[in-house]
Amino acid sequence: MITHRVRAHASREDLPREAQLAWKLAETAADPVPVERDVAEMIGNRVIDNAAVAAASLARGPVAAARAQAQAHPYSPGAAVFGLPAAFRSSPEWAAWANGVAVRELDFHDTFLAADYSHPGDNIPPVLAVAQHRGLDGRALVRGIAAAYEVQVDLVRGICLHEHRIDHIAHLGPSAAAGIGALLGLPVDVVYQAIGQALHTTTATRQSRKGAISSWKAFAPAFAGKAAIEAVDRAMRGEGAPSPIYEGEDGVVARLLSGPGAVYEVPLPGRGEPKRAILDTYTKEHSAEYQSQALIDLARRMAPRVDLAKVREVVIHTSHHTHYVIGTGAQDPQKTDPDASRETLDHSIMYIFAVALEDRAWHHERSYTPERAHRASTVDLWRKVRTVEDPEWTARYHDPDPAKRAFGGRVDIVLDDGTVVTDELAVADAHPAGARPFGREQYVAKFRTLAESVIADAEQDRFLDLASRIGALDANGVRALHLAAPAGALVAPTAKGLF
């Protein structure tokens, strides 16, 4: 890996494009290094994972709305839309939009946490949509997905957006553009322009994940994927981007991040080095924000030792990010409100820990119902939970050694008589370093569970067969990477829009 130092430059310095981060990202994407076998296998796993969570969300309102928008934009050859018949094809940017919302709606797919946050699986819908539209094979598809994961993960390693309340899709727009560029085999200068445009159009504030969180939490990554496709299209037509997009006097570093004096270090593979970043990412066993995964497992483990009727207080000692994003450090009253949206409850570790402690389980639907959130015993326990930042857990969160990095915490459950029940867990059971790490068998099991009663068994079998050999698929196989729901199974949106 080569570490690239990124800082703001005055316009008079005339920073050459070859020295700019966007160019370095484009070079990484365009490098034709072969995709290694274990990387291709993991790409297959994540395609299965995305399809699983998309299937489980097909009947939800935001997904129905996005699907209806895609239906209003039919196109040939186009790309498939999750849930719709295979014969229907939408314009690729709208297919990416609809599929991206379906994938993100339940907040149940893969994650990478470092200096910032990310769900790298959000790259798959736009890259796959373009592959289907252009009639490309599985080898090109895995090359594009591997490049997208590499760029997003490396940006997340080096540049913290959250510190400045910039939403993490600002790393996703460039990574999706880079992945599409790699998929298409575009030259570096075209990918460079697409990355710049995608970044410029996907910088937004984190209010989408703050306070009363709405359905836009699911739409925002889909918007980044759609914007990336449109950016690539314009760049292929010879249209340029703001430059230098990161380092300019009024660029991202100087005006949106740490300012003109800041220096960021972004690691990227050198020319000829394989793109293996996907192997550093991890998926979710539970449908909740990733930093709650280990704490859900810990709640299940602690529950048999606790009389919940005698709990006085629950204190979660955890990292800076967990405390301030999903804990009481966020100072969001909505995180303790039984009338809060599902999206808000998904970002409340106080709610999540209370429910997991009571139920000794977590479910992507039952754990979020209004009836569940209003249960008197839950509300009482929920409001006894608080988080505190622990410097040790913050340091472990940022440990440069992946084997030592931790996203969990220590929990002290204080009972009425003063007894304290204490336990801790560093990583979720499903994490690669956890008690039950996910492999192909677990990804397939998750898919079967979430697709059950939504997608017919034969359709599930057909999809799994294709995804399991994704790198060897021909163009027809790539176009068939799709899940169709049974006739009449999909709900229509409750309201009409412009289209």
Secondary structure in CASP SS format (residue, H / E / C, confidence):
PFRMAT SS
TARGET T0000
AUTHOR 0000-0000-0000
METHOD secondary structure of the structure
MODEL  1
M C 1.00
I E 1.00
T E 1.00
H E 1.00
R E 1.00
V E 1.00
R E 1.00
A C 1.00
H C 1.00
A C 1.00
S H 1.00
R H 1.00
E H 1.00
D C 1.00
L C 1.00
P C 1.00
R H 1.00
E H 1.00
A H 1.00
Q C 1.00
L H 1.00
A H 1.00
W H 1.00
K H 1.00
L H 1.00
A H 1.00
E H 1.00
T H 1.00
A H 1.00
A H 1.00
D C 1.00
P C 1.00
V C 1.00
P C 1.00
V C 1.00
E C 1.00
R H 1.00
D H 1.00
V H 1.00
A H 1.00
E H 1.00
M H 1.00
I H 1.00
G H 1.00
N H 1.00
R H 1.00
V H 1.00
I H 1.00
D H 1.00
N H 1.00
A H 1.00
A H 1.00
V H 1.00
A H 1.00
A H 1.00
A H 1.00
S H 1.00
L C 1.00
A C 1.00
R C 1.00
G H 1.00
P H 1.00
V H 1.00
A H 1.00
A H 1.00
A H 1.00
R H 1.00
A H 1.00
Q H 1.00
A H 1.00
Q H 1.00
A C 1.00
H C 1.00
P E 1.00
Y E 1.00
S E 1.00
P E 1.00
G E 1.00
A E 1.00
A C 1.00
V C 1.00
F C 1.00
G E 1.00
L C 1.00
P C 1.00
A C 1.00
A C 1.00
F C 1.00
R C 1.00
S E 1.00
S C 1.00
P H 1.00
E H 1.00
W H 1.00
A H 1.00
A H 1.00
W H 1.00
A H 1.00
N H 1.00
G H 1.00
V H 1.00
A H 1.00
V H 1.00
R H 1.00
E C 1.00
L C 1.00
D C 1.00
F C 1.00
H C 1.00
D C 1.00
T E 1.00
F C 1.00
L C 1.00
A C 1.00
A C 1.00
D C 1.00
Y C 1.00
S C 1.00
H C 1.00
P H 1.00
G H 1.00
D H 1.00
N H 1.00
I H 1.00
P H 1.00
P H 1.00
V H 1.00
L H 1.00
A H 1.00
V H 1.00
A H 1.00
Q H 1.00
H H 1.00
R H 1.00
G C 1.00
L C 1.00
D C 1.00
G H 1.00
R H 1.00
A H 1.00
L H 1.00
V H 1.00
R H 1.00
G H 1.00
I H 1.00
A H 1.00
A H 1.00
A H 1.00
Y H 1.00
E H 1.00
V H 1.00
Q H 1.00
V H 1.00
D H 1.00
L H 1.00
V H 1.00
R H 1.00
G H 1.00
I C 1.00
C C 1.00
L C 1.00
H H 1.00
E H 1.00
H H 1.00
R C 1.00
I E 1.00
D C 1.00
H C 1.00
I H 1.00
A H 1.00
H H 1.00
L H 1.00
G H 1.00
P H 1.00
S H 1.00
A H 1.00
A H 1.00
A H 1.00
G H 1.00
I H 1.00
G H 1.00
A H 1.00
L H 1.00
L H 1.00
G C 1.00
L C 1.00
P C 1.00
V H 1.00
D H 1.00
V H 1.00
V H 1.00
Y H 1.00
Q H 1.00
A H 1.00
I H 1.00
G H 1.00
Q H 1.00
A H 1.00
L H 1.00
H H 1.00
T H 1.00
T C 1.00
T C 1.00
A C 1.00
T E 1.00
R H 1.00
Q H 1.00
S H 1.00
R H 1.00
K C 1.00
G C 1.00
A C 1.00
I C 1.00
S C 1.00
S C 1.00
W H 1.00
K H 1.00
A H 1.00
F H 1.00
A H 1.00
P H 1.00
A H 1.00
F H 1.00
A H 1.00
G H 1.00
K H 1.00
A H 1.00
A H 1.00
I H 1.00
E H 1.00
A H 1.00
V H 1.00
D H 1.00
R H 1.00
A H 1.00
M H 1.00
R C 1.00
G C 1.00
E C 1.00
G C 1.00
A C 1.00
P C 1.00
S C 1.00
P C 1.00
I C 1.00
Y C 1.00
E C 1.00
G C 1.00
E C 1.00
D C 1.00
G C 1.00
V H 1.00
V H 1.00
A H 1.00
R H 1.00
L C 1.00
L C 1.00
S C 1.00
G C 1.00
P C 1.00
G C 1.00
A C 1.00
V E 1.00
Y E 1.00
E E 1.00
V E 1.00
P E 1.00
L E 1.00
P C 1.00
G C 1.00
R C 1.00
G C 1.00
E C 1.00
P C 1.00
K C 1.00
R C 1.00
A H 1.00
I H 1.00
L H 1.00
D H 1.00
T C 1.00
Y E 1.00
T C 1.00
K C 1.00
E C 1.00
H C 1.00
S C 1.00
A C 1.00
E C 1.00
Y H 1.00
Q H 1.00
S H 1.00
Q H 1.00
A H 1.00
L H 1.00
I H 1.00
D H 1.00
L H 1.00
A H 1.00
R H 1.00
R H 1.00
M H 1.00
A H 1.00
P H 1.00
R H 1.00
V C 1.00
D C 1.00
L H 1.00
A H 1.00
K H 1.00
V E 1.00
R E 1.00
E E 1.00
V E 1.00
V E 1.00
I E 1.00
H E 1.00
T E 1.00
S C 1.00
H H 1.00
H H 1.00
T H 1.00
H H 1.00
Y H 1.00
V H 1.00
I C 1.00
G C 1.00
T H 1.00
G H 1.00
A H 1.00
Q C 1.00
D C 1.00
P H 1.00
Q H 1.00
K H 1.00
T H 1.00
D C 1.00
P C 1.00
D C 1.00
A C 1.00
S C 1.00
R H 1.00
E H 1.00
T H 1.00
L H 1.00
D C 1.00
H C 1.00
S C 1.00
I H 1.00
M H 1.00
Y H 1.00
I H 1.00
F H 1.00
A H 1.00
V H 1.00
A H 1.00
L H 1.00
E H 1.00
D H 1.00
R C 1.00
A C 1.00
W C 1.00
H C 1.00
H C 1.00
E C 1.00
R H 1.00
S H 1.00
Y H 1.00
T C 1.00
P H 1.00
E H 1.00
R H 1.00
A H 1.00
H C 1.00
R C 1.00
A H 1.00
S H 1.00
T H 1.00
V H 1.00
D H 1.00
L H 1.00
W H 1.00
R C 1.00
K C 1.00
V E 1.00
R E 1.00
T E 1.00
V E 1.00
E E 1.00
D C 1.00
P H 1.00
E H 1.00
W H 1.00
T H 1.00
A H 1.00
R H 1.00
Y H 1.00
H C 1.00
D C 1.00
P C 1.00
D C 1.00
P C 1.00
A C 1.00
K C 1.00
R C 1.00
A C 1.00
F C 1.00
G C 1.00
G E 1.00
R E 1.00
V E 1.00
D E 1.00
I E 1.00
V E 1.00
L E 1.00
D C 1.00
D C 1.00
G C 1.00
T C 1.00
V E 1.00
V E 1.00
T E 1.00
D E 1.00
E E 1.00
L E 1.00
A C 1.00
V C 1.00
A C 1.00
D C 1.00
A C 1.00
H C 1.00
P C 1.00
A C 1.00
G C 1.00
A C 1.00
R C 1.00
P C 1.00
F C 1.00
G C 1.00
R H 1.00
E H 1.00
Q H 1.00
Y H 1.00
V H 1.00
A H 1.00
K H 1.00
F H 1.00
R H 1.00
T H 1.00
L H 1.00
A H 1.00
E C 1.00
S C 1.00
V C 1.00
I C 1.00
A C 1.00
D H 1.00
A H 1.00
E H 1.00
Q H 1.00
D H 1.00
R H 1.00
F H 1.00
L H 1.00
D H 1.00
L H 1.00
A H 1.00
S C 1.00
R C 1.00
I H 1.00
G H 1.00
A H 1.00
L C 1.00
D C 1.00
A H 1.00
N H 1.00
G H 1.00
V H 1.00
R H 1.00
A C 1.00
L C 1.00
H C 1.00
L C 1.00
A E 1.00
A C 1.00
P C 1.00
A C 1.00
G C 1.00
A C 1.00
L C 1.00
V C 1.00
A C 1.00
P C 1.00
T C 1.00
A C 1.00
K C 1.00
G C 1.00
L C 1.00
F C 1.00
END
